[in-house]
Every structure is written in C-alpha cells, then in structure tokens.
Amino acid sequence: MLTKHLARFPLKTLVAITALSLVSVTYPPLSLVWEDAEFYPLSSFPMYSSFAPHTNLVFITNEKDQPLPAYPTFRVLSSALKKSYAAKLADIKADLNIPTYRMTPAQKKPAGDALLRELKESVAPAAFENNALPHLKLYEIIIKRDEAGQITHTQQFITELTIEH
C-alpha cells in the first residue's frame, strides 16, 4: 500500500524539495551562514530568547565530602536530581514569596531534606543497602553573571542525611 502511494509521488518533485531545503538563503536580510545555523528541532540547543543571569547545580557527597557520581551511585541522572530539587524549592518559594536565588541555605534546607529522603526511600533504596551510604551531604553551587558580564559562583552546604542502622 505504501509503495503504491510512493509511486504516485514524482521523483523529480522529491529531488527538488530536498535540494531547495538545502539551499542557503543569500538575500542579505535573510542570509544564513551554515556554521552558525540552527535547524530546530534537530538542534541540541533550547530555543530561548534570553538567559537568566543566574543558575544553579546540585551535587551530593559522602561523609568524607567526596562527590558521588549521580548515575553510577543512585541510577538517576544529575539533571533529574536538580529538577526534583527545583520543584521542591518552588513550593518553598511560593510560601516565602522570594526568588530561589535569594533564598538562604536555611530556607532551602527543607527542599534538600526532602530530596535526600526521596533518594533513600523511593528513587534509589538499593544504593543504601548494607549501610553502603551511611551519610550524605547536599551542596548547591550558584552561578551568577553581573551587569558587567563577570561570572561568579558560590558553593553552599544545604543539608545532610545520616542513616543509622
């Protein structure tokens, strides 16, 4: 059935459409440089019109403050940890009515506690078997860009979880 429909579609039309889709536009207002071009949805970059002047990342360490790789340790991507933490922060942000980047570590602690409990109880309970991870610490790094374009970062200790057996 599919070959019957393809047989009706002229090969010349297919070649012409393919060729036109690969032509770069040379009209000055629409000029396109191939090296700088983005072909969404095939692009790996998100389509944002602007970027926030601040961002954050989170990481977890063991009792010796050695960072633990998220996927090998907990079988979860670090981006998923960050999203879960951000969702928990959003709930606190709504109650406090301040932006998350202005929250103190003490204000962020309940979100961090909830993230570490969630890791232990539902996301990666196998990682904690046989007292393999007796103590975890959650840190957040906040990266900021000021008006002059200067980039700074600060690391904050958020919370810790001790598992007693």
C-alpha atoms as one frame of an Amber mdcrd trajectory, in Angstrom:
protein
   0.000   0.000   0.000   2.775   2.430   0.939   4.754   1.665  -2.216   1.662
   2.444  -4.281   1.481   5.941  -2.734   5.211   6.490  -3.133   4.979   5.509
  -6.775   2.485   8.348  -7.331   4.855  10.914  -5.812   7.123  12.099  -8.632
  10.818  11.552  -8.066  11.608  14.939  -9.624   9.445  16.672  -7.017  11.189
  14.831  -4.199  14.634  15.779  -5.519  13.548  19.419  -5.996  12.135  19.694
  -2.465  15.270  18.132  -0.998  17.529  20.451  -2.979  15.530  23.544  -2.007
  15.650  22.586   1.657  19.452  22.551   1.496  19.902  25.865  -0.300  21.227
  28.644   1.858  19.475  31.960   1.538  21.695  34.708   0.142  19.264  37.617
   0.293  21.013  39.951   2.829  18.243  40.294   5.444  17.779  36.518   5.425
  21.358  35.421   4.845  22.283  32.194   6.520  25.768  31.061   7.451  25.865
  27.266   7.711  28.314  27.191  10.631  26.032  29.408  12.740  22.755  27.866
  11.641  20.372  26.063  13.947  17.897  23.628  12.473  15.283  23.168  15.177
  14.090  20.519  16.169  17.395  18.906  15.212  19.319  21.427  17.296  20.751
  20.431  20.653  20.238  23.959  21.976  16.974  25.088  23.568  15.091  27.897
  21.869  15.306  30.632  24.498  15.258  34.293  23.656  17.345  35.213  26.694
  19.210  33.563  29.507  18.786  34.201  33.208  21.693  35.947  34.932  21.904
  33.098  37.452  21.651  29.334  37.534  22.476  26.548  39.922  23.556  22.955
  40.147  23.425  20.467  42.970  25.659  17.605  43.949  25.812  15.028  46.704
  28.876  13.975  48.661  29.648  11.148  51.065  30.728  11.507  54.699  34.263
  12.483  53.561  32.889  15.264  51.304  33.843  13.312  48.176  31.321  13.994
  45.392  29.252  10.964  44.417  28.519  10.445  40.717  24.731  10.546  40.412
  24.071   7.844  37.850  26.527   5.179  38.964  25.604   5.692  42.616  21.848
   6.282  42.550  20.870   5.221  38.986  19.441   8.693  38.402  20.747  11.498
  36.202  22.095  14.596  37.904  19.666  16.678  35.829  16.791  14.723  37.401
  18.186  15.470  40.869  18.344  19.154  40.019  14.782  19.168  38.653  13.439
  17.408  41.718  15.277  19.839  43.988  13.994  22.810  41.935  10.413  21.566
  42.224  10.762  21.285  45.986  12.313  24.780  46.120   9.420  26.144  44.064
   6.987  25.052  46.778   9.039  26.862  49.425   9.443  29.892  47.156   5.667
  30.183  46.856   5.330  30.271  50.653   8.191  32.755  51.197   7.451  34.923
  48.140  11.142  35.433  47.273  13.172  34.215  44.277  15.033  30.955  44.819
  18.398  32.559  44.051  17.878  34.877  47.051  16.947  32.111  49.471  19.382
  31.292  52.263  20.691  27.760  52.806  18.480  27.535  55.904  15.424  28.358
  53.779  16.479  25.732  51.218  17.125  23.025  53.828  13.572  21.542  53.784
  13.827  21.037  49.999  17.234  19.389  50.416  15.963  17.167  53.224  13.035
  16.080  51.058  15.365  15.331  48.118  17.714  13.152  50.182  14.784  11.323
  51.839  13.239  10.729  48.404  16.541   9.307  47.155  16.758   6.900  50.067
  13.123   5.849  50.251  11.857   5.692  46.688  14.370   6.644  43.987  17.407
   4.559  44.907  16.822   2.405  48.000  19.217  -0.256  46.660  22.110   2.216
  46.867  21.642   2.374  50.638  21.543  -1.372  51.296  24.102  -2.868  53.691
  24.897   0.625  55.001  26.669   1.457  51.727  25.856   5.160  52.093  25.669
   5.963  55.789  25.993   9.732  55.377  25.123  12.099  52.517  25.572  15.843
  52.143  23.796  18.055  49.619  25.543  21.088  48.160  24.335  23.732  45.748
  26.520  25.854  43.503  25.005  29.153  42.408  26.475  30.701  39.264  25.773
  34.386  38.616  26.586  36.854  35.857  26.572  40.513  36.884  25.800  43.584
  34.754  29.422  43.776  33.559  29.360  40.138  32.444  31.583  38.939  35.306
  30.740  35.359  36.300  30.975  34.278  39.925  29.964  31.137  41.742  29.324
  30.261  45.338  29.021  26.851  46.911  26.504  26.391  49.708  26.048  23.480
  52.058  22.297  22.779  52.151  21.728  19.722  54.347  22.865  16.235  55.277
  21.309  12.854  55.895  22.700  10.297  58.328  21.357   6.761  58.100  21.523
   4.846  61.323  21.347   1.043  61.242
